[in-house]
C-alpha cells in the first residue's frame, strides 16, 4: 500500500470496481466518437482535481474511482466521480 505525503495509506476502490469503471468510461468515450477536450478545459479540470482531497497528487489518480487523471480528464464524455457530487462534468 502506498502512503501519502503525511504517511497515511492511500486507498483506492477494489481492482474489480476500477475495471468496471474503466470499461464504462471507455464505452462512453467510444459512443461519443472519441471526443476529447481542448487543453484549456483539461487544465481547468486538472486544477479542480488538484484542489480535491480525494486526489492523489503523487500518483496523479483519483481515489474515488481509481482513474488515471491524465486519461480521464481528456475524455469529453467523463465527469468527476466525487461522492458528494461532480465538480466538473461532461462536455
ABEGO torsion letter per residue (X at the ends): XBBBAAGBBBBBBBAAAAAAAAAAAAAAAAAAGGBBBBAAAAAAAAAAAAABAABBAAAGBBAAAGBBAAAAAABAABBBABAAEBABBBX
